[in-house]
Amino acid sequence: MVRDPVCGMSIDESQAAAGGTAARLDFGVGGMSCASCASTIEGALRNVPGVHSASVNFAAERATVFAAPATAPGALLAAVRGAGYEPRTERVTIPIGGISCASCIQKIEGALQALPGVLKASVNLATAKAAVEYLPLRVAPAELRRAIREVGYEPLEMAEDSVDTERASREREVATLRRKFWVGLALTLPVFFGSFPEWFPWVPAFLREHWLLLLLTTPVQFWGGWQFYRGTWATLKHGSADMNTLIAVGTSAAYLYSLAVTAAPDFFAARGIRPMVYFDTAAVIIVLILLGRLLEVLAKGRTSEAIRKLVGLQAKTARVIRDGRERDIPVEEVRIGDLVLVRPGEKVPVDGVVREGYSAVDESMITGESLPVEKQKADPVIGATLNKTGAFRFEATKVGKDTVLAQIIRLVEEAQGSKAPIQRLADRVAGVFVPIVIGVAVATFLVWWWLGPAPAALFGLLSFVAVLIIACPCALGLATPTAIMVGTGKGAEHGILIRGGESLEMAHRLTAVVFDKTGTLTEGRPSVTDLVARDGLDAAGLLALAASLEKGSEHPLGEAIVREAEGRGLALSAADAFEAVPGRGVRGAVAGRKVLLGNDRMLSEEGIAPGALAAEAERLAAAGKTPMFVVVDSRAAGIIAVADTLKAGSREAVDRLHRLGLQVVMLTGDNRRTAEAIARSVGIDRVKAEVLPEDKAAVVKELQAEGQVVAMVGDGINDAPALAASDIGIAMGTGTDVAMEAADITLVKGDLRGVVTSIELSRRTLRTIKQNLFWAFIYNILGIPVAAGVLYPLFGVWLDHMPMIAAAAMALSSVSVVTNSLRLRRFRPALAR
């Protein structure tokens, strides 16, 4: 089974892949510009003592570290800062009521510092405020307030109680890039026009002066492009290079050459070199790359839209009943055991169980189920779902991080930050890409200088700049994670929680799907399927007699009969002289008539002939149903057949799996006759009947030995060994009791069509990743030789403005990869639910 060794979002105890005790820390990282940056950060983190493994996702801008529990988070953050990047932390100030002495401060600081994800906590007695620095991916302001409240103090209102740090950071980055782009463009346009008088003869003569071009270009080079220099310096200090290095070196070469020509034109003229300047090249390259970065950041922001949608589902307040009074409180202050009132049109604030009232609740945002679900006493409700009609009161059972929505958000965040195996090749290439490109650029310059036509040095310089600028590790770095982010987010929208990139990639390779029967293919509880009435009784009368006899019974078959009668609104009578005969049935008196309900063995032992009903019983048994004879006053009056009915959409899902080229297998503990009848009704290929729970894993391994890549679909609890043995474990959920940690893929709603959707989504996502990687590799494989000038010796073609063309191509390559990934947002399941 493919599974990420996850136990929590941050420093929580878990088992490392090697089997030792490890801890996990997730945090955001800012300042990355390409996949080479991610490799640099990974190297810095792995050098921290105690770190077992480190993975940095460029697209998600997130680092995931597994380390010894004693490893200080501060050491990891310091390593990231030392590599020239900025770990994302937040600081918040919380006013606190009830502080009276120094011991209060120690209690509050201790409570805050005990929270995983809190880096520093300091309480000021004079101002009665707590200043906290924390990792926003691990702990939220609401949890800080709860910790303060739990030690006996009252956190007062903050100016900003909750901040979407990732979104705020991205918005700041967008604002900076937008400002630099527009100012840079305003300065670059006159430089561009003034550099080509033959193209733009209307340009005034003063605009062609080299000193003016220098004056206009300098702010673009060193203000607009300052981030490239800063990034280059940060990586050079650690003996590495990244995308910033290529841009800084390339544009600086064009700028410094032009500066030299401007300052000493006679020096170049005396050596037969026409004193031409390339300020336009440097300025246009920086402006185009700023535009590309701006478009890339905007597009990347859309890849994490699913998380923002999920977070936006959370209710802000709850109406609780305390001390006999209704009170509106922030949702984070709801406690387990609180009685919560929900009115029509309001969101259910937390998870719980209905204690009073009746309503229909829209759970589509969590389960993907479009129809409202009826709720009455003892039914579970899920936080963030929408109450449609009636009012009800429910008891809170899960709050904060334990709610279904919070767990879904956590799983989606972890999945979006994960890496797929297919990404490893791109990561390896990106790790050595920049040094190789710099080597190719230097070689290009030398070859042109030695072998090129006059002015050879100038041709060499332009080719050198073009090679540096056109090379793009960004596209390689974004190819896989952007598709995974969109794919896993799209899955969450349809109630499908995918553990991570490895699960997503493995799912597209599946060749066989194994279903557990009870609770997976079927509803998991018996229902009345057939009523055969004889001897003057109609179906309703037959059912009423049987249900009256079984009323109060705890046997599943008896409960099914009573449930069917109540569903039809039949009036039931009291039963007298009730007797249960183990393994046979029940007998008693209803409304003065002797009634017996049992199997054929009971009839035989009572000396009652079933007559023509025997053939009906045989037919029903052959269809996988359990026939029960109803005998009234010693005469066989009819048959009631009960079966664990198939879930809606089961046949449709199995048929679609077949069309996807997958073999479908059913596991069940039932006898072969019943199992094969159910398999025929749903269209399943292979049946493994009379299988004990402990033998299910052996069946999965048997299929794997045949060369099959196997998915096991079960309830995530009873089928745990088989789920663990399979290549992909798919757990069927029912909204609240979701075995989210038990499988690679969890279906929040127990609908088999979700299995089909998860496989189709996996295939679509992997196809997108392969498209992205193909174009990213092809772009670099073809683009670098063209930039180096290979067209000149082959075809005599020389592109005077190759550096600017290279800049435009490089900027568009990253945007095209992200845009291609965003096409996954249009994914629609083939089977509408």
ABEGO torsion letter per residue (X at the ends): XBBBBBABABBBBBBBAAGBBBBBBBBBBBGBABAAAAAAAAAAAAABBGBABBBBBAAAGBBBBBBBAABBAAAAAAAAAAAGBBBBBBBBBBBBBGBABAAAAAAAAAAAAABBGBABBBBBAAAGBBBBBBBAAABBAAAAAAAAAAAGBBBBBBABABBBAAAAAAAAAAAAAAAAAAAAAAAAAAAAAAABAAABAABBAAAABAAAAAAAAAAAAAAAAAAAAAAAAAAAAAGBBBAAAAAAAAAAAAAAAAAAAAABAAAAAAAGBBBBBAAAAAAAAAAAAAAAAAAAAAAAAAAAAAAAAAAAABBABBBBBBGGBBBBBBAAABBBGBBBBBBBGBBBABBBBBABEBBBBBAAAAAGBABBBBBBBGBBBBBGBBBABBBBBBBBABBEAABAAAAAAAAAAAAAABBBAAAAAAAAAAAAAAAAAAAAAAAAAAAAAAABBOBAAAAAAAAAAAAAAABBAAAAAAAAAAAAAAAAAAAAAAGBBBAEAAAAAAAAABABBBBBABGAABAGBBBBABBBBBGGBBAAAAAAAAAAAABGBABAAAAAAAAAAAAAGBBBBBBBGBBBBBGAEBBEBBGGBBBBBBBAAAAAAAGBBAEAAAAAAAAAAAAGBBBBBBBBGGBBAEBBBBBBBBBBGAAAAAAAAAAAGBBBBBBBABBAAAAAAAAAAAGBABBBBGBBAAAAAAAAAAAAAAGBBBBBBBAGAAAAAAAAABABBBBBBAGABBBAAABABBBABBBAAAAAAAAAAAAAAAAAAAAAAAAAAAAAAAAAAAAAGAAAAAAGBBBAAAAAAAAAAAAAAAAAAAAAAAAAAABBBABBX
